[in-house]
Amino acid sequence: MRTILCVEDDRTILRNNRGALEDSGYRALTATNLAEARARLSEEAVDAIVLDIMLPDGNGLELLENLRNSGDKIPIIMLTAWGEPQDVSRGLSLGANDYLSKPFDYSVLLARVEAMFRNVEQMPDIIEKGALTLDVVADQAFICGRDMLLTQKEFALLLLFAQNEDRVMSAEYLYEKAWRRPMVGDNSVKVTVSKLRKKMEGSGYTISAVYGEGYTFERA
């Protein structure tokens, strides 16, 4: 049974989060502030954290930053106040796996938790797609052994596409995952996809635009 630590100072939300997780078969621990959260983490083996940002004794991003700086890759979902994109942007840049804006439906929370665990478990060190080879550890991609010389963002996008072959993903979703912050109306995804598509020539795969929906990674 997986154990999830819920860090939330609103006791009603905390109780509901815990109930939803336990009803779905998880073991849920609770903390109402940063001090309690740190104490829980020092006492218990935890598989994931559902972390509120605004807490009585500080900002949840402090805990996130401390964990990542120590090399701890425990999956973390942030809970943010609606309309606070700066929290989302900083949290994702610090290494949070996902976020939810309050108020949220508990079925969405559960779906995000399950998806987060799937992503963590299913990430191999090497991904091969046709003539493409992605070295996830080194953040490098190759075509028939030739280094594609991708930028950081190009590799992040290619990795997303390789993990989601034939799935249509919106520009907003791609930006959020690759740039680690919400999209604010620029064309970075379009430009980066265009460059990546050229570098992928000869790989047996391409990135196609789906009008009004986004992009999909498919066999050429």
Residue frames as a rotation matrix with the C-alpha (Angstrom) as fourth column:
MET 1
0.573 0.820 0.000 0.00
0.820 -0.573 0.000 0.00
0.000 0.000 -1.000 0.00
ARG 2
-0.295 -0.679 0.672 1.38
0.646 -0.660 -0.384 3.39
0.704 0.321 0.633 -0.99
THR 3
0.103 0.239 -0.965 1.62
0.919 -0.395 0.000 6.13
-0.381 -0.887 -0.261 1.63
ILE 4
-0.101 -0.049 0.994 0.79
0.636 -0.771 0.026 9.73
0.765 0.635 0.109 0.74
LEU 5
-0.517 -0.129 -0.846 1.45
0.780 -0.479 -0.403 12.72
-0.353 -0.869 0.348 3.00
CYS 6
0.237 0.663 0.710 -1.22
0.755 -0.586 0.295 15.44
0.612 0.466 -0.639 2.79
VAL 7
-0.633 -0.482 -0.606 0.01
0.743 -0.599 -0.300 18.85
-0.219 -0.640 0.737 3.95
GLU 8
-0.303 0.680 0.668 -2.89
0.383 -0.555 0.739 21.30
0.873 0.479 -0.093 4.33
ASP 9
-0.992 -0.121 -0.041 -3.89
0.088 -0.414 -0.906 23.82
0.093 -0.902 0.422 7.02
ASP 10
-0.292 0.955 0.048 -7.60
-0.924 -0.294 0.244 23.86
0.247 0.027 0.969 6.11
ARG 11
-0.733 -0.099 0.673 -8.85
-0.460 0.801 -0.383 20.96
-0.501 -0.591 -0.633 8.21
THR 12
0.379 0.912 0.155 -11.96
-0.392 0.310 -0.866 20.39
-0.838 0.268 0.475 6.09
ILE 13
0.598 -0.248 -0.762 -9.90
-0.771 0.083 -0.631 20.08
0.220 0.965 -0.141 2.91
LEU 14
-0.501 -0.857 0.120 -7.35
-0.848 0.460 -0.263 17.95
0.170 -0.234 -0.957 4.76
ARG 15
-0.360 0.459 0.812 -10.04
-0.402 0.709 -0.579 15.59
-0.842 -0.535 -0.070 6.03
ASN 16
0.704 0.691 -0.161 -11.60
-0.408 0.209 -0.889 15.31
-0.581 0.692 0.429 2.57
ASN 17
0.234 -0.722 -0.651 -8.22
-0.906 0.080 -0.415 14.73
0.352 0.687 -0.636 0.87
ARG 18
-0.696 -0.524 0.491 -7.40
-0.693 0.668 -0.270 12.02
-0.187 -0.528 -0.828 3.35
GLY 19
-0.003 0.798 0.602 -10.82
-0.334 0.567 -0.753 10.38
-0.942 -0.203 0.265 2.94
ALA 20
0.748 0.287 -0.598 -10.63
-0.634 0.044 -0.772 10.40
-0.195 0.957 0.215 -0.86
LEU 21
-0.109 -0.896 -0.430 -7.16
-0.897 0.276 -0.346 8.85
0.429 0.348 -0.834 -0.84
GLU 22
-0.711 -0.140 0.689 -8.00
-0.553 0.717 -0.425 6.20
-0.434 -0.683 -0.587 1.75
ASP 23
0.342 0.909 0.240 -11.18
-0.418 0.375 -0.827 5.28
-0.842 0.182 0.509 -0.11
SER 24
0.750 -0.121 -0.650 -8.99
-0.636 0.139 -0.759 4.63
0.182 0.983 0.028 -3.15
GLY 25
0.906 -0.299 -0.300 -6.67
0.322 0.947 0.026 2.29
0.276 -0.120 0.954 -1.27
TYR 26
-0.006 -0.935 0.355 -3.88
0.090 -0.354 -0.931 4.62
0.996 0.027 0.086 -0.23
ARG 27
0.223 -0.046 -0.974 -2.55
0.974 0.042 0.221 5.13
0.031 -0.998 0.054 3.29
ALA 28
0.305 -0.014 0.952 -2.82
0.324 -0.939 -0.118 8.84
0.895 0.345 -0.282 4.04
LEU 29
-0.233 -0.420 -0.877 -0.78
0.967 -0.193 -0.165 10.78
-0.100 -0.887 0.451 6.59
THR 30
0.626 0.533 0.569 -1.62
0.584 -0.804 0.111 14.38
0.516 0.263 -0.815 7.47
ALA 31
-0.448 -0.673 -0.588 0.18
0.871 -0.476 -0.120 17.54
-0.200 -0.566 0.800 8.51
THR 32
0.640 0.768 -0.002 -1.24
0.760 -0.634 -0.144 21.04
-0.112 0.091 -0.990 9.01
ASN 33
0.872 -0.415 -0.260 2.04
-0.414 -0.908 0.061 22.98
-0.262 0.054 -0.964 8.72
LEU 34
0.473 -0.765 -0.436 5.64
-0.530 0.148 -0.835 22.70
0.704 0.626 -0.335 7.58
ALA 35
-0.348 -0.629 0.695 6.95
-0.934 0.166 -0.317 21.63
0.084 -0.760 -0.645 10.99
GLU 36
0.256 0.527 0.810 4.51
-0.547 0.770 -0.328 18.72
-0.797 -0.360 0.486 11.15
ALA 37
0.934 0.090 -0.345 5.29
-0.351 0.400 -0.847 17.79
0.062 0.912 0.405 7.55
ARG 38
0.080 -0.986 -0.149 9.02
-0.736 0.042 -0.676 17.65
0.672 0.164 -0.722 8.23
ALA 39
-0.341 -0.153 0.927 8.41
-0.863 0.443 -0.244 15.58
-0.373 -0.884 -0.283 11.35
ARG 40
0.669 0.659 0.344 6.25
-0.422 0.718 -0.554 13.13
-0.611 0.225 0.759 9.39
LEU 41
0.799 -0.386 -0.462 8.91
-0.406 0.220 -0.887 12.79
0.444 0.896 0.019 6.69
SER 42
-0.237 -0.933 0.270 11.58
-0.859 0.071 -0.508 12.09
0.454 -0.352 -0.818 9.27
GLU 43
-0.339 0.196 0.920 9.45
-0.734 0.558 -0.389 9.37
-0.589 -0.807 -0.045 10.90
GLU 44
0.396 0.682 0.615 7.71
-0.043 0.683 -0.729 7.68
-0.917 0.262 0.300 7.98
ALA 45
-0.803 -0.502 0.321 8.53
0.261 0.186 0.947 6.32
-0.536 0.844 -0.018 4.53
VAL 46
0.164 0.874 -0.458 6.31
-0.107 -0.446 -0.889 8.32
-0.981 0.194 0.020 2.18
ASP 47
-0.214 -0.188 0.958 5.64
0.808 0.518 0.282 7.58
-0.549 0.835 0.041 -1.50
ALA 48
-0.334 0.144 0.932 4.21
0.675 -0.653 0.343 10.99
0.658 0.743 0.121 -2.48
ILE 49
-0.668 0.129 -0.733 3.18
0.536 -0.601 -0.594 14.36
-0.517 -0.789 0.332 -1.07
VAL 50
0.132 0.715 0.686 0.06
0.812 -0.475 0.339 16.45
0.568 0.513 -0.644 -1.73
LEU 51
-0.453 -0.614 -0.646 1.41
0.873 -0.453 -0.181 19.84
-0.181 -0.646 0.741 -0.66
ASP 52
0.742 0.668 0.055 -0.47
0.671 -0.739 -0.061 23.06
0.000 0.082 -0.997 -0.01
ILE 53
-0.023 -0.775 0.632 1.51
0.610 -0.511 -0.605 26.21
0.792 0.372 0.484 -0.78
MET 54
-0.178 0.011 0.984 0.21
-0.483 -0.872 -0.078 28.67
0.857 -0.489 0.161 1.84
LEU 55
0.190 0.149 -0.970 0.81
0.634 0.736 0.237 27.28
0.750 -0.660 0.045 5.33
PRO 56
0.942 0.334 -0.041 0.76
0.246 -0.604 0.758 28.91
0.228 -0.724 -0.651 8.79
ASP 57
0.623 -0.760 -0.183 4.50
0.099 -0.155 0.983 28.63
-0.776 -0.631 -0.021 9.37
GLY 58
-0.437 -0.817 -0.377 5.77
-0.276 -0.277 0.920 29.30
-0.856 0.506 -0.104 5.86
ASN 59
0.255 0.437 -0.862 5.43
-0.941 -0.093 -0.325 28.48
-0.222 0.894 0.388 2.18
GLY 60
0.738 0.119 0.664 5.13
-0.105 0.993 -0.060 24.90
-0.666 -0.025 0.745 0.98
LEU 61
0.891 -0.447 -0.082 7.58
-0.087 0.010 -0.996 25.74
0.446 0.895 -0.030 -1.79
GLU 62
0.198 -0.832 0.518 10.27
-0.970 -0.242 -0.018 25.91
0.140 -0.499 -0.855 0.89
LEU 63
0.241 -0.038 0.970 9.72
-0.449 0.882 0.146 22.24
-0.861 -0.470 0.195 1.67
LEU 64
0.954 0.140 0.267 9.68
0.174 0.465 -0.868 21.37
-0.246 0.874 0.419 -2.03
GLU 65
0.669 -0.743 0.017 12.95
-0.497 -0.465 -0.733 23.24
0.552 0.482 -0.680 -2.59
ASN 66
0.090 -0.639 0.764 14.62
-0.957 0.156 0.244 21.63
-0.275 -0.753 -0.598 0.42
LEU 67
0.516 0.178 0.838 13.65
-0.113 0.984 -0.139 18.15
-0.849 -0.023 0.528 -0.73
ARG 68
0.975 -0.129 0.181 14.88
0.202 0.175 -0.964 18.70
0.092 0.976 0.197 -4.30
ASN 69
0.498 -0.840 0.216 18.13
-0.742 -0.542 -0.395 20.32
0.448 0.036 -0.893 -3.15
SER 70
0.042 -0.453 0.890 18.80
-0.814 0.501 0.293 17.26
-0.579 -0.737 -0.348 -1.00
GLY 71
-0.798 -0.368 -0.477 18.33
-0.598 0.578 0.555 15.01
0.072 0.728 -0.681 -4.04
ASP 72
-0.626 0.653 0.426 14.93
0.148 0.636 -0.757 13.67
-0.765 -0.411 -0.495 -2.91
LYS 73
-0.932 0.254 -0.259 12.78
-0.314 -0.209 0.926 12.94
0.181 0.944 0.274 -5.99
ILE 74
-0.674 0.737 0.044 9.61
0.508 0.506 -0.696 12.00
-0.536 -0.447 -0.716 -4.10
PRO 75
-0.528 0.537 0.658 6.58
0.636 -0.264 0.725 12.81
0.563 0.801 -0.202 -6.32
ILE 76
-0.676 0.268 -0.686 4.84
0.441 -0.598 -0.669 16.04
-0.590 -0.755 0.287 -5.24
ILE 77
-0.158 0.706 0.691 1.51
0.807 -0.311 0.502 17.57
0.570 0.637 -0.520 -6.28
MET 78
-0.974 -0.171 -0.146 1.11
0.223 -0.820 -0.526 21.22
-0.030 -0.545 0.838 -5.27
LEU 79
0.097 0.995 -0.008 -2.22
0.994 -0.097 0.051 22.68
0.050 -0.013 -0.999 -4.19
THR 80
-0.877 -0.479 0.041 -2.38
0.480 -0.877 0.035 26.35
0.019 0.050 0.999 -5.18
ALA 81
-0.184 0.798 -0.574 -4.86
0.236 -0.531 -0.814 29.18
-0.954 -0.285 -0.090 -4.76
TRP 82
0.334 0.393 0.857 -6.78
0.918 0.070 -0.390 29.94
-0.213 0.917 -0.338 -7.94
GLY 83
0.901 0.056 0.431 -5.22
0.249 -0.879 -0.406 32.80
0.356 0.473 -0.806 -9.84
GLU 84
0.675 -0.737 0.042 -1.71
-0.449 -0.365 0.816 32.47
-0.586 -0.570 -0.577 -8.40
PRO 85
0.960 -0.255 -0.117 0.36
0.032 0.513 -0.858 31.56
0.279 0.820 0.500 -11.50
GLN 86
0.242 -0.931 0.274 3.58
-0.777 -0.355 -0.519 32.69
0.581 -0.087 -0.809 -9.85
ASP 87
0.117 -0.140 0.983 3.24
-0.812 0.557 0.176 29.84
-0.572 -0.819 -0.048 -7.32
VAL 88
0.877 0.260 0.403 2.64
0.009 0.831 -0.556 27.34
-0.480 0.491 0.727 -10.12
SER 89
0.794 -0.602 -0.079 5.58
-0.240 -0.191 -0.952 28.65
0.558 0.775 -0.296 -12.13
ARG 90
0.007 -0.841 0.541 8.02
-0.958 -0.160 -0.237 28.54
0.285 -0.517 -0.807 -9.22
GLY 91
0.298 0.174 0.939 6.79
-0.647 0.759 0.065 25.17
-0.701 -0.627 0.339 -7.99
LEU 92
0.977 0.081 0.200 7.18
0.091 0.685 -0.723 23.51
-0.195 0.724 0.661 -11.37
SER 93
0.565 -0.825 0.026 10.61
-0.408 -0.307 -0.860 25.08
0.717 0.475 -0.510 -11.85
LEU 94
-0.032 -0.557 0.830 11.65
-0.999 0.044 -0.009 23.72
-0.031 -0.829 -0.558 -8.43
GLY 95
-0.843 -0.381 -0.380 10.67
-0.449 0.887 0.105 20.20
0.297 0.259 -0.919 -9.46
ALA 96
-0.293 0.826 0.481 7.03
-0.525 0.281 -0.803 19.65
-0.799 -0.488 0.352 -8.50
ASN 97
-0.850 -0.032 0.525 5.44
0.315 0.769 0.557 16.89
-0.421 0.639 -0.644 -10.58
ASP 98
-0.385 0.805 0.450 2.00
0.663 -0.098 0.742 18.46
0.642 0.585 -0.496 -10.96
TYR 99
-0.989 0.125 -0.082 -0.40
-0.027 -0.687 -0.726 20.98
-0.147 -0.716 0.683 -9.45
LEU 100
-0.227 0.968 0.104 -4.07
0.888 0.162 0.430 21.55
0.399 0.190 -0.897 -8.74
SER 101
-0.844 0.039 0.535 -5.78
-0.145 -0.977 -0.157 24.91
0.517 -0.210 0.830 -8.24
LYS 102
-0.695 0.633 -0.340 -8.35
0.625 0.299 -0.721 25.16
-0.355 -0.714 -0.603 -5.46
PRO 103
0.090 0.398 0.913 -11.20
-0.682 0.693 -0.235 24.44
-0.726 -0.601 0.334 -5.47
PHE 104
-0.594 -0.314 -0.740 -10.87
-0.765 0.505 0.400 21.06
0.248 0.804 -0.540 -7.17
ASP 105
0.603 0.785 -0.145 -12.88
-0.736 0.617 0.281 17.88
0.310 -0.062 0.949 -7.57
TYR 106
0.191 -0.561 0.805 -11.54
-0.735 0.462 0.496 14.96
-0.650 -0.687 -0.324 -5.56
SER 107
0.777 0.080 0.625 -11.85
0.292 0.833 -0.470 12.64
-0.558 0.547 0.624 -8.55
VAL 108
0.843 -0.521 0.135 -9.37
-0.125 -0.433 -0.893 14.95
0.524 0.735 -0.430 -10.33
LEU 109
0.311 -0.734 0.604 -6.99
-0.947 -0.187 0.260 14.76
-0.078 -0.653 -0.753 -7.36
LEU 110
0.388 -0.109 0.915 -7.08
-0.220 0.953 0.207 10.97
-0.895 -0.282 0.345 -7.49
ALA 111
0.929 -0.023 0.370 -6.56
0.358 0.321 -0.877 10.92
-0.098 0.947 0.306 -11.26
ARG 112
0.660 -0.727 0.187 -3.55
-0.545 -0.635 -0.547 13.23
0.516 0.259 -0.816 -10.92
VAL 113
0.227 -0.560 0.797 -2.05
-0.840 0.301 0.451 11.07
-0.493 -0.771 -0.402 -8.15
GLU 114
0.577 0.052 0.815 -2.48
0.147 0.975 -0.166 7.90
-0.804 0.215 0.555 -10.20
ALA 115
0.946 -0.237 0.222 -1.04
0.189 -0.153 -0.970 9.53
0.264 0.959 -0.100 -13.33
MET 116
0.510 -0.790 0.340 1.93
-0.834 -0.551 -0.028 10.81
0.209 -0.270 -0.940 -11.33
PHE 117
0.221 -0.407 0.886 2.73
-0.503 0.731 0.461 7.34
-0.836 -0.548 -0.043 -10.04
ARG 118
0.797 0.108 0.594 2.42
0.393 0.655 -0.646 5.89
-0.458 0.748 0.480 -13.55
ASN 119
0.874 -0.473 0.116 4.81
-0.201 -0.567 -0.799 8.47
0.443 0.675 -0.590 -14.97
VAL 120
0.301 -0.788 0.537 7.38
-0.940 -0.150 0.306 7.89
-0.160 -0.597 -0.786 -12.23
GLU 121
0.265 -0.140 0.954 7.22
-0.243 0.948 0.207 4.10
-0.933 -0.287 0.217 -12.62
GLN 122
0.755 0.208 0.622 7.20
0.455 0.517 -0.725 3.98
-0.472 0.830 0.296 -16.41
MET 123
0.827 -0.479 -0.295 10.19
-0.561 -0.743 -0.365 6.21
-0.045 0.467 -0.883 -17.08
PRO 124
0.788 -0.599 0.146 12.98
0.598 0.800 0.050 3.98
-0.147 0.048 0.988 -18.44
ASP 125
0.126 -0.839 -0.529 16.58
0.168 -0.507 0.845 5.12
-0.978 -0.196 0.077 -18.82
ILE 126
-0.891 -0.412 -0.189 16.47
-0.149 -0.128 0.981 4.53
-0.428 0.902 0.052 -22.59
ILE 127
0.255 0.964 0.078 13.52
-0.059 0.096 -0.994 5.01
-0.965 0.249 0.081 -24.96
GLU 128
-0.843 -0.526 0.113 13.69
0.043 0.142 0.989 3.75
-0.537 0.838 -0.097 -28.54
LYS 129
0.367 0.926 -0.094 11.30
0.016 -0.108 -0.994 4.81
-0.930 0.363 -0.054 -31.30
GLY 130
0.991 -0.064 0.119 12.29
0.125 0.094 -0.988 3.65
0.052 0.993 0.102 -34.77
ALA 131
0.250 -0.957 0.150 15.74
0.625 0.041 -0.779 5.08
0.739 0.288 0.608 -35.44
LEU 132
0.250 -0.075 0.965 15.36
-0.487 -0.871 0.058 7.41
0.837 -0.485 -0.254 -32.47
THR 133
0.066 -0.238 -0.969 17.08
0.783 0.614 -0.098 6.68
0.618 -0.752 0.227 -29.16
LEU 134
0.446 0.128 0.886 16.46
-0.342 -0.890 0.301 8.89
0.827 -0.437 -0.353 -26.14
ASP 135
-0.375 -0.601 -0.706 18.90
0.617 0.407 -0.674 8.71
0.692 -0.688 0.218 -23.24
VAL 136
0.607 0.768 0.202 16.67
0.331 -0.476 0.815 9.97
0.722 -0.428 -0.544 -20.41
VAL 137
0.583 -0.458 -0.671 19.51
0.755 0.001 0.655 10.08
-0.300 -0.889 0.346 -17.89
ALA 138
-0.457 -0.887 -0.060 21.83
0.757 -0.424 0.497 12.16
-0.466 0.182 0.866 -20.09
ASP 139
0.364 0.689 -0.627 19.05
0.123 -0.703 -0.701 14.23
-0.923 0.177 -0.341 -21.73
GLN 140
-0.559 -0.568 -0.605 20.38
-0.591 -0.239 0.770 13.33
-0.582 0.788 -0.202 -25.18
ALA 141
0.576 0.738 0.352 18.71
-0.171 0.530 -0.830 11.98
-0.799 0.418 0.431 -28.31
PHE 142
-0.575 -0.815 -0.073 20.23
-0.370 0.179 0.912 10.11
-0.730 0.551 -0.404 -31.25
ILE 143
0.700 0.641 -0.316 19.20
-0.601 0.289 -0.745 9.06
-0.386 0.711 0.587 -34.77
CYS 144
0.900 -0.365 -0.238 21.00
0.163 0.789 -0.592 5.85
0.404 0.494 0.770 -35.75
GLY 145
0.387 -0.768 -0.511 23.63
0.918 0.267 0.293 6.68
-0.089 -0.582 0.808 -33.15
ARG 146
-0.461 -0.528 0.714 24.13
0.621 -0.766 -0.165 10.28
0.634 0.367 0.681 -34.33
ASP 147
-0.531 0.205 -0.822 23.68
0.706 -0.431 -0.563 12.92
-0.469 -0.879 0.084 -31.64
MET 148
0.211 0.729 0.652 20.75
0.928 -0.358 0.100 15.19
0.306 0.584 -0.752 -32.57
LEU 149
-0.793 -0.609 0.015 22.32
0.561 -0.739 -0.373 18.04
0.239 -0.287 0.928 -30.55
LEU 150
0.177 0.964 0.200 19.01
0.632 -0.267 0.727 19.01
0.754 -0.002 -0.657 -28.99
THR 151
-0.524 -0.183 0.832 18.54
-0.431 -0.785 -0.445 21.96
0.734 -0.592 0.333 -26.69
GLN 152
-0.983 0.144 0.116 17.08
-0.052 0.387 -0.921 21.33
-0.178 -0.911 -0.373 -23.25
LYS 153
-0.245 0.960 -0.136 13.57
-0.628 -0.265 -0.732 22.34
-0.738 -0.094 0.668 -24.34
GLU 154
-0.014 0.191 -0.982 13.78
-0.938 0.338 0.079 20.33
0.346 0.922 0.174 -27.56
PHE 155
-0.805 -0.312 -0.504 14.73
-0.151 0.930 -0.334 17.22
0.574 -0.193 -0.796 -25.62
ALA 156
-0.828 0.537 0.162 11.96
-0.164 0.045 -0.985 17.83
-0.536 -0.842 0.050 -23.05
LEU 157
0.029 0.865 -0.501 9.40
-0.903 -0.192 -0.384 18.08
-0.429 0.464 0.775 -25.86
LEU 158
-0.199 -0.163 -0.966 10.73
-0.739 0.673 0.039 15.02
0.644 0.722 -0.254 -27.70
LEU 159
-0.983 -0.167 -0.070 10.59
-0.073 0.717 -0.693 13.01
0.166 -0.677 -0.717 -24.47
LEU 160
-0.447 0.892 0.069 6.96
-0.456 -0.161 -0.875 14.03
-0.769 -0.423 0.479 -23.95
PHE 161
0.174 0.505 -0.845 6.10
-0.984 0.067 -0.163 13.06
-0.026 0.860 0.509 -27.51
ALA 162
-0.515 -0.458 -0.725 7.94
-0.532 0.834 -0.149 9.73
0.672 0.309 -0.673 -27.31
GLN 163
-0.974 0.183 0.134 6.04
-0.027 0.492 -0.870 8.85
-0.225 -0.851 -0.475 -24.15
ASN 164
-0.163 0.982 -0.100 2.71
-0.076 -0.114 -0.991 9.72
-0.984 -0.154 0.093 -25.79
GLU 165
-0.963 -0.268 -0.007 2.89
-0.041 0.122 0.992 8.38
-0.265 0.956 -0.128 -29.34
ASP 166
-0.667 0.708 0.230 -0.27
0.475 0.167 0.864 9.11
0.573 0.686 -0.448 -31.40
ARG 167
0.070 0.680 -0.730 -1.77
0.967 -0.226 -0.119 11.20
-0.246 -0.697 -0.673 -28.58
VAL 168
0.090 0.031 0.995 -2.80
0.510 -0.860 -0.019 14.77
0.856 0.509 -0.094 -29.41
MET 169
-0.013 -0.175 -0.985 -1.42
0.970 -0.243 0.031 17.23
-0.244 -0.954 0.172 -26.85
SER 170
0.869 0.426 0.250 -2.24
0.472 -0.865 -0.167 20.91
0.145 0.264 -0.954 -26.70
ALA 171
0.089 -0.841 0.533 0.42
0.271 -0.494 -0.826 23.61
0.958 0.218 0.184 -26.92
GLU 172
0.365 0.118 0.923 -0.55
-0.730 -0.578 0.363 24.70
0.577 -0.807 -0.125 -23.42
TYR 173
0.979 0.011 0.203 0.05
-0.135 0.780 0.611 21.22
-0.151 -0.625 0.766 -22.01
LEU 174
0.573 -0.813 0.104 3.38
0.704 0.423 -0.571 20.86
0.420 0.400 0.814 -23.82
TYR 175
0.085 -0.526 0.846 4.56
-0.127 -0.848 -0.515 24.26
0.988 -0.064 -0.139 -22.62
GLU 176
0.637 0.243 0.732 3.59
-0.720 -0.153 0.677 23.57
0.277 -0.958 0.078 -19.03
LYS 177
0.959 -0.246 0.141 5.45
0.173 0.901 0.398 20.25
-0.225 -0.358 0.906 -18.99
ALA 178
0.423 -0.847 0.323 8.58
0.819 0.205 -0.536 21.31
0.387 0.491 0.780 -20.93
TRP 179
-0.126 -0.456 0.881 8.98
0.077 -0.890 -0.449 24.87
0.989 0.012 0.147 -19.70
ARG 180
-0.432 -0.006 -0.902 7.76
0.828 0.394 -0.399 24.00
0.358 -0.919 -0.165 -16.17
ARG 181
-0.794 0.313 -0.522 5.40
0.096 -0.782 -0.616 26.97
-0.601 -0.539 0.590 -15.93
PRO 182
0.219 0.945 0.242 1.96
0.541 0.089 -0.836 27.97
-0.812 0.315 -0.492 -17.25
MET 183
-0.436 -0.327 0.838 1.86
0.899 -0.204 0.388 29.21
0.044 0.923 0.383 -20.84
VAL 184
0.034 0.401 -0.916 1.39
0.387 -0.850 -0.358 32.98
-0.922 -0.342 -0.184 -21.15
GLY 185
0.791 0.609 -0.055 0.49
0.181 -0.320 -0.930 33.48
-0.584 0.726 -0.363 -24.78
ASP 186
0.014 -0.775 -0.632 3.78
-0.776 -0.407 0.482 33.08
-0.631 0.483 -0.607 -26.63
ASN 187
0.797 0.300 -0.525 4.72
-0.597 0.529 -0.604 30.90
0.096 0.794 0.600 -29.60
SER 188
-0.128 -0.937 0.324 7.66
-0.951 0.209 0.228 29.04
-0.282 -0.279 -0.918 -28.01
VAL 189
0.030 0.190 0.981 6.04
-0.102 0.977 -0.186 25.64
-0.994 -0.095 0.049 -28.55
LYS 190
0.922 0.378 0.080 5.39
0.056 0.073 -0.996 26.30
-0.382 0.923 0.047 -32.24
VAL 191
0.568 -0.778 -0.267 8.95
-0.798 -0.441 -0.411 27.51
0.202 0.447 -0.871 -32.83
THR 192
-0.264 -0.713 0.650 10.55
-0.836 0.505 0.214 24.66
-0.481 -0.487 -0.729 -30.87
VAL 193
0.336 0.466 0.819 8.38
0.035 0.862 -0.505 22.01
-0.941 0.198 0.273 -32.53
SER 194
0.965 0.022 -0.262 9.36
-0.252 -0.200 -0.947 23.38
-0.073 0.980 -0.187 -35.95
LYS 195
0.131 -0.990 -0.050 13.08
-0.976 -0.120 -0.182 23.11
0.174 0.073 -0.982 -35.12
LEU 196
-0.262 -0.190 0.946 12.63
-0.585 0.811 0.000 19.67
-0.767 -0.554 -0.324 -33.56
ARG 197
0.718 0.619 0.317 10.72
-0.092 0.536 -0.839 18.39
-0.689 0.573 0.443 -36.59
LYS 198
0.735 -0.514 -0.443 13.65
-0.605 -0.202 -0.770 19.28
0.306 0.834 -0.459 -38.86
LYS 199
-0.247 -0.892 0.380 16.16
-0.969 0.223 -0.106 17.58
0.010 -0.394 -0.919 -36.56
MET 200
-0.014 0.348 0.937 13.98
-0.436 0.842 -0.319 14.43
-0.900 -0.413 0.140 -36.57
GLU 201
0.590 0.261 -0.764 14.21
-0.805 0.113 -0.583 13.94
-0.066 0.959 0.276 -40.34
GLY 202
-0.117 -0.609 -0.784 15.31
-0.619 0.662 -0.422 10.39
0.776 0.436 -0.455 -41.11
SER 203
-0.744 -0.172 0.645 14.14
-0.660 0.335 -0.672 9.05
-0.100 -0.926 -0.363 -37.76
GLY 204
-0.801 0.538 -0.262 10.96
0.359 0.783 0.508 7.42
0.479 0.313 -0.820 -39.08
TYR 205
-0.044 0.781 -0.623 8.82
0.970 -0.116 -0.213 9.73
-0.238 -0.614 -0.753 -36.93
THR 206
-0.638 -0.096 0.764 7.42
0.350 -0.920 0.177 13.22
0.686 0.380 0.621 -37.28
ILE 207
-0.654 0.487 -0.579 5.38
0.479 -0.326 -0.815 15.73
-0.586 -0.810 -0.020 -35.27
SER 208
-0.567 0.548 0.615 2.09
0.628 -0.195 0.753 16.68
0.532 0.814 -0.234 -36.90
ALA 209
-0.940 0.340 0.018 -0.05
-0.294 -0.785 -0.546 19.69
-0.171 -0.518 0.838 -36.09
VAL 210
-0.512 0.858 0.037 -3.72
0.848 0.497 0.186 18.91
0.141 0.127 -0.982 -35.44
TYR 211
-0.626 0.200 0.754 -5.75
0.112 -0.933 0.341 22.02
0.771 0.298 0.562 -36.26
GLY 212
0.126 0.724 0.678 -7.35
-0.564 -0.510 0.649 23.55
0.816 -0.464 0.344 -33.19
GLU 213
0.932 0.292 -0.212 -6.09
-0.037 0.662 0.749 20.79
0.359 -0.690 0.628 -30.88
GLY 214
0.600 -0.769 0.218 -2.30
-0.512 -0.160 0.844 20.70
-0.615 -0.618 -0.490 -30.72
TYR 215
-0.014 -0.737 -0.676 0.41
-0.967 0.181 -0.178 18.28
0.253 0.651 -0.716 -31.86
THR 216
0.845 0.237 0.479 0.89
-0.363 0.912 0.188 14.54
-0.392 -0.333 0.857 -32.17
PHE 217
-0.262 -0.964 -0.042 4.00
-0.863 0.215 0.458 12.36
-0.432 0.156 -0.888 -32.48
GLU 218
0.686 0.590 0.425 3.53
-0.284 0.755 -0.590 9.66
-0.670 0.284 0.686 -35.12
ARG 219
-0.096 -0.696 0.712 5.30
0.546 0.562 0.622 7.51
-0.832 0.448 0.326 -37.68
ALA 220
-0.361 -0.146 -0.921 6.30
-0.509 -0.797 0.326 9.42
-0.782 0.586 0.213 -40.79
